[in-house]
Structures are given as structure tokens and as C-alpha cells.
Amino acid sequence: MRRFSRRIQESGTILQARKIRFHDKGKSKNAERTAAIRRTEIGERREYMLKTGKMKEEDFRRPRRH
């Protein structure tokens, strides 16, 4: 067991595993584009509802959590 542990330590596999443990892979270009389109559509819908008076500014704000 001791030889195995030392070999694993020297090879650096434990160190590598710890480095990538919580690594989050980024979004793909297509996912980024769809998210950006969605954000703009939501913003436009919000502006329209504010201008027409269907909703107030307070309706869009999220309540603060304590």
C-alpha cells in the first residue's frame, strides 16, 4: 500500500484530480447566443410592459432575502 501511495503521489494524479475537481466547463457558443437572445427579449418585453402601464417598476424587482 505504501509503494502504491508513493507512486501515485509522485506521478501527480492526486494533484491533478484536486485541481480539476470543481472546474466548471463554460457554455458553448450556441448556448451563449441563445442566452443573449433570451436576455434581450426579456428586456424588450419588460420595457414594453412598463411603457404601456401594464406593470410597474416594483413588480420586476425581486424581494430582498435576509
C-alpha positions in Angstrom: 0.0 0.0 0.0 2.8 2.4 0.8 4.5 1.9 -2.5 1.2 2.5 -4.4 0.6 5.7 -2.4 4.1 7.0 -3.1 3.8 6.2 -6.8 0.5 8.0 -7.0 1.9 11.0 -5.2 5.0 11.2 -7.4 3.0 10.8 -10.6 0.9 13.9 -9.7 -2.5 12.3 -10.4 -3.9 13.3 -7.0 -2.7 16.9 -7.5 -4.3 16.9 -11.0 -7.6 15.5 -9.6 -7.7 18.1 -6.9 -7.1 20.9 -9.5 -10.0 19.9 -11.8 -12.4 18.8 -9.1 -14.6 21.8 -9.1 -13.8 23.1 -12.6 -16.9 24.2 -14.4 -16.9 23.8 -18.2 -18.0 27.0 -19.9 -21.1 27.3 -22.1 -20.8 26.6 -25.8 -21.1 29.4 -28.3 -24.6 28.3 -29.3 -25.7 28.3 -25.7 -24.2 31.8 -25.1 -26.0 33.1 -28.2 -29.4 31.7 -27.1 -28.9 33.1 -23.6 -28.1 36.6 -25.0 -31.1 36.5 -27.3 -33.3 35.5 -24.4 -31.9 38.3 -22.2 -32.7 40.9 -24.9 -36.2 39.6 -25.5 -37.0 39.7 -21.8 -35.6 43.3 -21.6 -37.7 44.3 -24.6 -40.8 42.7 -23.1 -40.1 44.5 -19.8 -39.7 47.9 -21.4 -43.0 47.4 -23.4 -44.9 46.5 -20.3 -43.5 49.5 -18.4 -44.3 51.9 -21.3 -47.9 50.6 -21.7 -48.5 50.7 -18.0 -49.3 47.0 -17.6 -46.7 46.6 -14.9 -44.9 48.9 -12.5 -41.1 49.0 -11.8 -41.7 47.5 -8.4 -43.3 44.4 -9.9 -40.0 43.5 -11.6 -37.8 43.8 -8.5 -37.1 40.7 -6.6 -37.7 40.9 -2.8 -34.5 41.0 -0.8 -33.6 38.0 1.2 -32.1 38.4 4.6 
